[in-house]
Amino acid sequence: MAEERIVETPSTHTTVIERQSGGGGTLIAVVLLIAVLIGGYYLFSRQGAQNSKDAAITSAAKSVGSAADKAGDAVEKSTQ
């Protein structure tokens, strides 16, 4: 009769869990994006206000120029 031989080797199982912390970089990127958007909005809104001021000054200068022309015409008529 044949002899039966069973050999068992204990198997070792190793599990490696790697964790990467990418949340910090993402949070910084989001904060920087928000800061850039707020800064851009602030600069563009100030530019619009500056354009309005410039337009008002230009309009006032044209009005003064028109009044000066009328005054000059009146002086010329009175001296004739």
Phi, psi and omega per residue, in radians:
M1 nan 2.510 -3.100
A2 -1.496 2.431 3.131
E3 -1.534 2.304 -3.139
E4 -1.711 2.289 -3.107
R5 -2.177 2.183 3.134
I6 -2.011 2.169 3.120
V7 -2.011 2.150 3.116
E8 -1.936 2.243 3.048
T9 -1.913 2.252 3.134
P10 -1.192 2.278 3.141
S11 -1.651 2.312 3.088
T12 -1.785 2.310 -3.108
H13 -2.053 2.133 -3.138
T14 -1.991 2.220 3.095
T15 -1.921 2.204 3.118
V16 -1.934 2.145 3.112
I17 -1.947 2.083 3.106
E18 -1.845 2.257 3.102
R19 -2.029 2.281 3.098
Q20 -1.960 2.275 3.124
S21 -1.672 1.713 3.110
G22 -1.824 -0.038 -3.095
G23 -1.187 -0.586 -3.115
G24 -1.142 -0.759 3.125
G25 -1.163 -0.664 3.126
T26 -1.167 -0.705 3.140
L27 -1.119 -0.735 3.113
I28 -1.115 -0.716 3.130
A29 -1.099 -0.722 3.131
V30 -1.151 -0.745 3.126
V31 -1.106 -0.746 3.107
L32 -1.124 -0.682 3.111
L33 -1.099 -0.763 3.120
I34 -1.111 -0.715 3.124
A35 -1.099 -0.708 3.118
V36 -1.144 -0.727 3.124
L37 -1.115 -0.745 3.130
I38 -1.147 -0.745 3.116
G39 -1.095 -0.739 3.104
G40 -1.105 -0.740 3.108
Y41 -1.087 -0.745 -3.140
Y42 -1.089 -0.804 -3.120
L43 -1.139 -0.737 -3.132
F44 -1.198 -0.613 3.122
S45 -1.230 -0.624 3.079
R46 -1.179 -0.638 3.129
Q47 -1.121 -0.693 3.095
G48 -1.114 -0.702 3.109
A49 -1.144 -0.696 3.124
Q50 -1.145 -0.695 3.097
N51 -1.096 -0.671 3.108
S52 -1.127 -0.733 3.110
K53 -1.100 -0.771 3.133
D54 -1.070 -0.722 3.135
A55 -1.143 -0.678 3.123
A56 -1.153 -0.716 3.127
I57 -1.150 -0.724 3.112
T58 -1.088 -0.749 3.127
S59 -1.113 -0.740 3.123
A60 -1.125 -0.692 3.130
A61 -1.131 -0.685 3.094
K62 -1.133 -0.674 3.121
S63 -1.136 -0.736 3.108
V64 -1.124 -0.719 3.113
G65 -1.096 -0.705 3.123
S66 -1.147 -0.726 3.116
A67 -1.146 -0.662 3.120
A68 -1.152 -0.685 3.099
D69 -1.097 -0.751 3.126
K70 -1.125 -0.708 3.121
A71 -1.150 -0.702 3.109
G72 -1.115 -0.715 3.099
D73 -1.113 -0.697 -3.135
A74 -1.162 -0.657 3.099
V75 -1.138 -0.739 -3.138
E76 -1.100 -0.711 -3.134
K77 -1.183 -0.637 -3.093
S78 -1.276 -0.439 -3.124
T79 -1.542 -0.161 -3.110
Q80 -1.447 nan nan
